Amino acid sequence: MSQFIQAHGASIPAIGLGTWMLNGPACTDAVEAAIGFGYRHIDTAIGYSNESEVGEGIRRSGIARDDLFLTTKIPPEQLARDDMMRAAEGSLTRLGVDQVDLLLIHWPSKSLSATETIRSLNAVKERGLTRHIGVSNYTIRLLDEAWAATSAPIVANQCEHHPYLDQPALRAATAAHGTAFVAYCPLGQAEVLDEPVIQDIAGRFGRTPAQIVLRWQVQKGCVAIPKSSHPARIRQNLDIFGFELSGDDVAAIDALGSTQRRICDFASIAPDWDA
């Protein structure tokens, strides 16, 4: 299985470091450690208030800029055309780079249409501030609307995805556009790791429960961006390409999604989720 997901010219490392809720020196140290362990995909956002720390971690790592896939996101209150351009410029300044690899609309706007906001995102790309564009927390309807209006490919839709929330219809719709599905909260904020079925599979493979869930993610065709500040766990989370789950194992993990339980559901910014 490839360690990269290809989408409209973007080659996205299938495992990245998520940085939501990482701040200060812990964030910088985690980014530096992850790159040292071989991560080549780092995910941040304006809303995480840690772009400066992420940028410092990248600089400390000594990695060549062209060897890293860097993602950030524009918050919903900054999606009007001029606001988005200023927001993207601010991100580049804080990160200390001339361009990000992927710029996402973090949450859909409550006041602007998907058509309007994707056109503004196209303008940011045309300025050369990002190599690729994408969206996050987009439903099937919003993704279709954005694709109908965009002039540049939408290479990623980043959404909550873990064994409690598999979202097969959304994943299929995303794949139909040739868009990569990026799983945030891929370990279900660690709740899923205590499930007996995960523990059993991990014991049989001699792997950690997190490695089992991340392997399930990539076998589903997802990019996964687990967050950790612990060096040992950061290293382990990348080491998921030397084994393969059986069809029965995948089905057993799938069964945990019978309730389709969403963890990250913020009423003030969330769209009307797909049924």
Backbone hydrogen bonds, N-H to C=O, Kabsch-Sander energy under -0.5 kcal/mol:
donor,donor_aa,acceptor,acceptor_aa,energy
5,I,12,I,-2.9
7,A,10,A,-2.4
10,A,7,A,-2.1
12,I,5,I,-3.0
12,I,10,A,-0.7
14,A,3,Q,-2.9
16,G,224,A,-2.5
17,L,41,H,-2.6
18,G,16,G,-0.7
18,G,226,P,-2.3
19,T,43,D,-0.7
22,L,19,T,-2.3
23,N,21,M,-0.5
26,A,23,N,-0.7
27,C,23,N,-0.7
27,C,24,G,-1.0
28,T,24,G,-1.8
29,D,25,P,-3.0
30,A,26,A,-2.0
31,V,27,C,-2.5
32,E,28,T,-2.4
33,A,29,D,-2.7
34,A,30,A,-2.8
35,I,31,V,-2.2
36,G,32,E,-1.9
37,F,33,A,-1.9
38,G,34,A,-0.7
38,G,35,I,-0.9
39,Y,34,A,-2.6
42,I,69,F,-2.3
43,D,17,L,-2.6
44,T,71,T,-2.3
46,I,73,K,-2.0
48,Y,45,A,-1.1
49,S,46,I,-1.7
50,N,45,A,-0.7
54,V,50,N,-2.7
55,G,51,E,-2.7
56,E,52,S,-2.1
57,G,53,E,-2.3
58,I,54,V,-2.2
59,R,55,G,-2.3
60,R,56,E,-2.6
61,S,57,G,-1.6
62,G,58,I,-0.9
62,G,59,R,-0.8
63,I,58,I,-0.7
67,D,64,A,-1.9
68,L,65,R,-1.6
69,F,40,R,-3.1
70,L,68,L,-0.7
71,T,42,I,-2.5
72,T,102,L,-2.0
74,I,104,L,-2.9
78,Q,75,P,-1.9
79,L,76,P,-0.8
84,M,80,A,-3.3
85,M,81,R,-1.9
86,R,82,D,-2.2
87,A,83,D,-2.5
88,A,84,M,-2.6
89,E,85,M,-2.2
90,G,86,R,-2.3
91,S,87,A,-2.1
92,L,88,A,-2.1
93,T,89,E,-2.0
94,R,90,G,-2.5
95,L,91,S,-2.8
96,G,92,L,-1.7
97,V,92,L,-1.7
100,V,129,L,-2.0
101,D,70,L,-1.8
102,L,70,L,-1.9
103,L,132,H,-1.9
104,L,72,T,-2.2
105,I,134,G,-1.4
106,H,74,I,-2.7
106,H,104,L,-0.7
107,W,74,I,-0.5
117,T,113,S,-2.3
118,I,114,A,-2.1
119,R,115,T,-1.6
120,S,116,E,-1.7
121,L,117,T,-2.1
122,N,118,I,-2.1
123,A,119,R,-1.6
124,V,120,S,-1.5
125,K,121,L,-1.9
126,E,122,N,-2.7
127,R,123,A,-1.4
128,G,125,K,-1.8
129,L,124,V,-1.7
131,R,100,V,-2.2
132,H,101,D,-1.0
133,I,153,P,-0.7
134,G,103,L,-2.0
135,V,156,A,-2.7
136,S,105,I,-1.2
137,N,158,Q,-2.6
143,L,139,T,-2.6
144,D,140,I,-2.4
145,E,141,R,-2.3
146,A,142,L,-2.5
147,W,143,L,-2.6
148,A,144,D,-1.9
149,A,145,E,-0.8
149,A,146,A,-0.8
150,T,146,A,-1.4
155,V,133,I,-2.5
155,V,153,P,-0.9
157,N,180,A,-2.4
158,Q,135,V,-2.3
159,C,157,N,-0.6
159,C,182,V,-2.4
161,H,184,Y,-2.0
162,H,165,L,-1.2
165,L,162,H,-2.1
171,R,167,Q,-2.5
172,A,168,P,-2.3
173,A,169,A,-2.2
174,T,170,L,-2.4
175,A,171,R,-2.5
176,A,172,A,-2.0
177,H,173,A,-0.8
177,H,174,T,-0.9
178,G,175,A,-1.8
179,T,174,T,-2.0
180,A,155,V,-2.7
182,V,157,N,-1.7
182,V,180,A,-0.7
183,A,181,F,-0.6
183,A,223,V,-4.0
184,Y,159,C,-2.4
184,Y,182,V,-0.7
188,G,185,C,-2.1
190,A,187,L,-0.9
191,E,188,G,-1.9
192,V,187,L,-0.8
193,L,190,A,-0.7
194,D,191,E,-1.3
195,E,192,V,-1.7
199,Q,195,E,-2.5
200,D,196,P,-2.7
201,I,197,V,-2.1
202,A,198,I,-2.6
203,G,199,Q,-2.2
204,R,200,D,-2.0
205,F,201,I,-2.0
206,G,202,A,-1.3
207,R,202,A,-2.2
212,I,208,T,-1.8
213,V,209,P,-2.2
214,L,210,A,-2.6
215,R,211,Q,-2.3
216,W,212,I,-2.2
217,Q,213,V,-2.1
218,V,214,L,-2.2
219,Q,215,R,-2.2
220,K,216,W,-1.1
220,K,217,Q,-0.7
221,G,218,V,-1.4
222,C,217,Q,-2.1
223,V,181,F,-2.3
224,A,14,A,-3.0
225,I,183,A,-1.7
228,S,18,G,-0.5
234,I,230,H,-2.7
235,R,231,P,-2.4
236,Q,232,A,-2.4
237,N,233,R,-2.7
238,L,234,I,-0.8
238,L,235,R,-0.9
239,D,235,R,-0.8
239,D,236,Q,-0.9
240,I,238,L,-1.7
250,V,246,S,-2.4
251,A,247,G,-2.3
252,A,248,D,-2.3
253,I,249,D,-2.1
254,D,250,V,-2.8
255,A,251,A,-1.7
256,L,253,I,-1.7
257,G,254,D,-2.3
258,S,255,A,-1.2
259,T,256,L,-0.6
260,Q,257,G,-1.1
261,R,164,Y,-1.5
265,D,263,I,-1.1
266,F,264,C,-0.5
267,A,265,D,-0.8
269,I,266,F,-1.7
270,A,266,F,-2.7
273,W,271,P,-1.1
